[in-house]
Amino acid sequence: MTDFIPFALPDIGEAEIEAVVATMRSGWLTTGPNAAALEREFVEALAPTRHVREATVQGVAVNSATAGLHLVLEALGIGPGDEVIVPTWTFTATAEVVRYLGATPVLVDVHPDTLNIDLDRAAEAVTPRTKAVMPVHFAGLPVARAELAEFASAYGLRVVEDAAHSHPVDSEGMPVGLGASDAVVFSFYATKTMTSGEGGMIVSADSDLVTRMRTMRLHGISRDVFSRYTSTAPSWHYEVVAPGFKYNLTDVAAAMARVQLTRSVAMRERRSAIAARYDDVLAGLPVRLPSRPAHPQTHHAWHLYVLRLTEDASMGRDEFIQRMSDAGVGTSVHFIPLHHHPYWRDLRGPDAAPLPVADAQFQCAVSIPIFSSMSDQQVERVGETVRAVLEGRA
Ligand SMILES: *Cc1c(COP(=O)(O)O)cnc(C)c1O
C-alpha cells in the first residue's frame, strides 16, 4: 500500500526554519521584536489603506486563539449572570472561555447549508442577559457580514468573531478582521491556515479594549516585558494593575508566523485549487459538497473540506471513515456538536431547546484532507479513494 495520507499537516518551509533558528541565535526568545513586528504586519496585510490601519486597527499577539477569545471577553466585561450566544457547531474553546468568566454560553443551531450560526435561531435565544455573540466562520466560509451586523445592532450585542478557520479571507469585499465587530480572533495552531505551532492574533479597532487586553495578556502588568527592558524608565520598575494571565506569544513562534503570513494568500490559493478539484472529482457521488460563498466578493479559506453523506450512500459516516482509513486516507469530523459533550449537555440541563440541524448534520459530516503542502498526487488519491469507497470498490 502507498503511504498513508494524514488528515492534516502544517506547511513549513526552509524560510520558517531559518527564521526560527535565527531567533534562537539572537538571544531573545520570549515576546520581543518578532512579536511586535508580527502584530504590525498582520494588520498591514488586512488593512486596505495605511489610513484605515493607523486610524483604527491593532493586533494583539497571543499564545493561542483560546487565550485571545478569553482576553476579548474579559476586556468587554463579560461576567457572572451574562449570556453569550455561541453556535453549537464549533470547537469547545469558543464556549469554554465564556465559562472562564463565570458567564453562560447559550448554544444555538446552525444553518444546514453553511454550518454557520443561524441568526434566526440566535434571535430566538436572546434574553435580557445576553451580552454578546461569538460567530464562527466555519471551515473558512465567512458568516454573512451585513446580516451579522444587523443582528447585533438590533439586540445591542457585542460581537467577537472566532476566525480560527478564516485567514486570510475577504467577506463581502472586506477582510475578516476588519469591520464592525468588537474583535476578531485568529488561530495559529499547528493545523490552521497559518501556524506558529501554537499562537493566535486578536484584531480590534477599539483602543480601550486593546489596552486592557495588552495588560491582561501579561500578568496585569501595565507595560509589556519588551518595552520594560528597552524604554528609558528604570528597567526594574513595573506596576500590576489586575490579576492578569500569561498569554503572550514567544518570539520563536512569532518568527515562524511572520514567514507564514507572507505565504498565507498563496497557501489559501493552493487549498482553493484542491477544493475545486474535489468538487469535480466527487460530483455525482452520494455526498453533499461544501457550500460556496453566496457573495461574489467573499472568499473561502478552505481550512476544512466537509462532505455530508446523503441518504443514498450505502454506508454511514463511521463506516466511511473506517474504510477511508483502511485505504490509507485520514479523515476527521468537524465538529461533534458541543451539546453532545457531557459537560455542555449537563450545563444546558434536560429541558434545553433541541438543536436538530446540528444533530442531523453530525450524523453525516466528514472532513477529508485539505492542506497546502498536499501534492497533486495525494489530492488525486484522496478523490479516487472517496469515489472507490462510496462505489463499494474499497
Ligand atoms: C482551533 C480552534 C480554536 C482554538 O484555537 P487555539 O489557537 O488552538 O486556541 C477556537 N475555535 C475554533 C473554531 C477552532 O477550530
The ligand as an SDF file (V2000), in Angstrom:
LIG
                    3D

 15 15  0  0  0  0  0  0  0  0999 V2000
   -8.7140   25.7210   16.6980 C   0  0  0  0  0  0  0  0  0  0  0  0
   -9.9340   26.4450   17.1310 C   0  0  0  0  0  0  0  0  0  0  0  0
   -9.9260   27.3000   18.2460 C   0  0  0  0  0  0  0  0  0  0  0  0
   -8.8040   27.3600   19.2140 C   0  0  0  0  0  0  0  0  0  0  0  0
   -7.5830   27.7390   18.6570 O   0  0  0  0  0  0  0  0  0  0  0  0
   -6.2570   27.5950   19.5390 P   0  0  0  0  0  0  0  0  0  0  0  0
   -5.2930   28.5170   18.8490 O   0  0  0  0  0  0  0  0  0  0  0  0
   -5.8440   26.1570   19.4620 O   0  0  0  0  0  0  0  0  0  0  0  0
   -6.5820   28.0290   20.9170 O   0  0  0  0  0  0  0  0  0  0  0  0
  -11.0550   28.0510   18.5070 C   0  0  0  0  0  0  0  0  0  0  0  0
  -12.1340   27.9580   17.7350 N   0  0  0  0  0  0  0  0  0  0  0  0
  -12.1990   27.1370   16.6710 C   0  0  0  0  0  0  0  0  0  0  0  0
  -13.4370   27.1040   15.8430 C   0  0  0  0  0  0  0  0  0  0  0  0
  -11.0970   26.3390   16.3420 C   0  0  0  0  0  0  0  0  0  0  0  0
  -11.1730   25.4780   15.3230 O   0  0  0  0  0  0  0  0  0  0  0  0
  1  2  1  0
  2  3  1  0
  2 14  2  0
  3  4  1  0
  3 10  2  0
  4  5  1  0
  5  6  1  0
  6  7  2  0
  6  8  1  0
  6  9  1  0
 10 11  1  0
 11 12  2  0
 12 13  1  0
 12 14  1  0
 14 15  1  0
M  END
$$$$
